[in-house]
Amino acid sequence: AMLGQPVSMLIPEVVGFRLEGAMAEGVTATDLVLTCVQMLRAVGVVGRFVEFYGPGVANLTLADRATIANMAPEYGATCGFFGIDDKTLDYLRLTGRSEENIALVEAYAKAQGMWFDPANVPVFTKTLELDMATVVPSLAGPKRPQDKVILQEVDDLFNADLSKVYGKAAAARVAVEGATHDIGDGDVVIAAITSCTNTSNPDVLIAAGLVAKKANERGLKPKPWVKTSLAPGSQVVTDYLVKSGLQAHLDAVGFDLVGYGCTTCIGNSGPLAAPISAAINGNDIVAASVLSGNRNFEGRVSPDVRANFLASPPLVVAYALKGTVPEDITTTPIGHDQNGDPVMLADLWPTNAEIAANRAANIDRSMFVSRYANVYDGDEHWQAITVEPSDTYQWRAGSTYVANPPYFEGMTMTPAPIVDILDAKPLAILGDSVTTDHISPAGSIKEDSPGGKFLMANQVAKKDF
């Protein structure tokens, strides 16, 4: 098309997902999206678009809609989307867009038939529907985003998997060298507020901060074997958490800011403490992680963790405090306060009104305007990078970061004639639920992998992988 030549393409089928009602008190957008992922995977939407419509859409904030649309890869669709409406324009206004730009978006959406009107139902390839009032607090795991499990049944699932999947007759606990604590099957060794899906949604981030506040005020701390982290999707998140005073409470329960961008969801959380890693691998411990990410495929989050659960940010904080998944987090104490009294999840969970009041008091347009005014300039570290201007990338010999791929060697401007492929053999024949992570694993690099051996041969220490 760029060269003026015709391009043929298949028009994708569009699946309609009708939303009705509103989420109940205490239910988060994460719970809703995990429910949607499960339902859409059951229908099968690979290669299709998914449009969310219906009267329930009006009860979702734009951030909630973005949470649902952003998990399209996990429910298998080419994309998920909502129509544009007044809430979209309000979000553009909040985030610093000009009135001229907002007017253009509105006019274009209406001219193209993309303006959302609950009374105007498009023609879809197929439809499914969900009453959002039926959504309950949930996690997904321990290996796939579509394997939703309601919060009260996480312990039952793990305990059943311990024998059925992991082949262990009973849960075990072992000593950790140099530590005053032990570690056992089902212990949460990673609790991470992370990912592009959840960490730009203010309601779930504020909810996490409020859980941390209530926990900190009662003297609770994360268990010593839990590695905690907070990686928001935007610096504006830090601004409103700091302004509200919630970041101090998150810091107090271990959720310090580690940076912005992809972290634990793609295995970029760094290694576990060496004694904990040794205890896990030396004793066949089935460790767990709880993260607010998009994906939890085997080996992706950490090579030391076999059971990975996706959860809302406030539940991540709660599981860091409890430190284990084989007990029902809704009926057993999260911990004990300064007076020795048990603290339950219900004692820490914020109300919808608390979250809404905090959001209204601490988020405004000026935050977005100031943060994004010079976003493309970068900080002093970015500006200090020396760049030699050139038309093409200058491959650096000996680089251990990026290497010139060999399949460009011998390539000419004129392609060779097309010839038959003869005697080709399949490299692999695979079953169901094979992900890109099975084909080309993301995350940390093991020393004994080809990549690890290459780095070691080039004098790169394991700690720098």
Buried (B, 14 or more C-beta within 10 A) or exposed (E): EEEEEEEEEEEBBBBBBBBBBBBBEBBBBBBBBBBBBBBBBEBEBEEBBBBBBBEBBEBBBBBBBBBBBBBBBBBBBBBBBBBBBEBBBEBBBBBBBEEEEBEEBBEEBEEEEBBBEBEEEEEBEEBBEBEBBEBBBBBBBBBBBBBBBBBBBBBEBBBEBBEEBBEBEEBBBBEBEEBEEEBBBBBBBBBBBBBBBBBBBBBBBBBBBBBBBBBBEBEBBBBEBBBBBBBBBBBBBBBBBEBBEBBBBBBBBBBEBBEBBBBBBBBBBBBBBEBBBBBBEEBEBBBBBBBBBBBBBBBBBBBBBBBBBBBBBBBBBBBBBBBBBBBBBBEEBBBEBEEEEEBBBEBBBBEBEBBBEBBEEBBEEEBBEEBBEEEEEEEEEEEEEEEEEEEEEEEEEEEBEEEEEEEEEEEEEEEEEEEEEEEEEEEEEEEEEEBEBBEEBBBBBBEEBEEBEEBBEEEBEEEEB
